[in-house]
Amino acid sequence: MTFSAELERRFAKLLDSYPSGRQRSAVVPMLLYAQDEIGCVTQELVEEVARRCGVTPLQVDEVIGYYSMLHRKPLGKYHVQICTNIACQAVGGEQLYEHASRTLKLGNKEVTSDGLISLEEVECMGACAWAPAIQVNYDFHHFVTPERFDNLMQALRDGTYQRKAS
């Protein structure tokens, strides 16, 4: 499988950071980095990560089944996750997800026909004090109202969305 030179450097650095015999610890980050580059976790990627980390493809598949942030189908350019766990739920997280689903005309883990936006209901983002919370790719947004959500989605559509500084 062919990756960008940047991703190959990331993989090499990652694998070098683990002691000999512990490269299996790189499975999750390698899958996440590759998913970001190719859009989803393919069977070819599973086999490549297994080979590089010295584990079986079945072991990689087990990891994918456990972690909800790993996806076998392509996501939108902007993957929108909305927390509906108890803290977010108490202040409107479920209603926000329902609003998003209606507005975007998407169900859970679906992608708009243009591939721009995907939607996912998630259990917890660890942002309980700032609920309701959403995540757009790796950017967190706190105290999100339906109006603020609509503004974010419009910014995604018209190309004015500004990624938050890391």
Residue pairs with C-beta under 8 A, 6 or more apart in sequence:
1 44
1 45
1 47
1 48
3 11
3 34
3 37
3 38
4 37
7 33
7 34
7 37
10 33
11 26
11 30
11 33
11 52
14 26
14 29
14 30
14 33
15 23
15 26
15 52
15 53
17 26
18 25
18 26
21 54
23 52
23 53
23 54
24 53
24 54
24 55
24 59
26 52
26 53
27 49
27 53
27 55
27 59
27 60
27 63
28 63
28 67
30 49
30 52
30 53
31 41
31 45
31 49
31 60
31 63
31 64
31 70
32 69
32 70
34 41
34 45
34 48
34 49
35 41
35 45
35 70
35 71
38 45
39 74
39 75
40 71
40 72
40 73
40 74
40 75
41 64
41 70
41 71
41 72
42 72
43 57
46 57
46 60
46 61
46 64
47 57
49 60
50 56
50 57
50 59
50 60
53 60
63 70
64 70
64 72
68 122
68 123
71 109
73 109
73 111
74 111
74 115
75 111
75 118
76 111
76 112
76 115
76 116
76 117
76 118
77 115
77 116
77 117
78 116
78 117
78 118
78 136
78 137
78 156
78 161
79 117
79 118
79 120
79 135
79 136
79 137
80 100
80 104
80 117
80 118
80 119
80 120
80 134
80 135
80 136
80 153
81 120
81 121
81 122
81 125
81 134
81 135
82 88
82 93
82 96
82 97
82 100
82 119
82 120
82 121
82 122
82 132
82 134
83 93
83 122
83 123
83 124
83 125
83 127
83 131
83 132
83 133
83 134
84 93
84 94
84 97
84 121
84 122
84 123
85 93
85 122
85 123
85 124
85 128
87 93
87 128
87 129
87 131
88 94
88 96
88 127
88 128
88 131
88 132
88 133
90 131
91 131
91 132
92 132
92 145
93 131
93 132
93 133
95 146
96 132
96 134
96 144
96 145
96 146
96 149
97 121
99 146
99 149
100 106
100 119
100 149
100 153
101 107
101 108
101 119
103 149
103 150
103 153
104 112
104 117
104 119
104 153
105 112
106 112
106 117
106 118
106 119
107 119
108 119
108 120
108 121
109 118
109 119
109 120
110 118
110 119
111 117
111 118
112 118
116 156
116 157
117 153
117 156
117 157
122 135
125 133
125 135
125 140
127 133
127 140
127 142
130 140
130 142
130 143
131 142
131 143
132 143
132 144
133 140
133 141
133 142
133 144
134 140
134 141
134 144
134 149
134 152
135 141
136 152
136 156
136 161
137 163
139 163
139 164
140 164
141 148
141 152
144 152
152 161
155 161
155 162
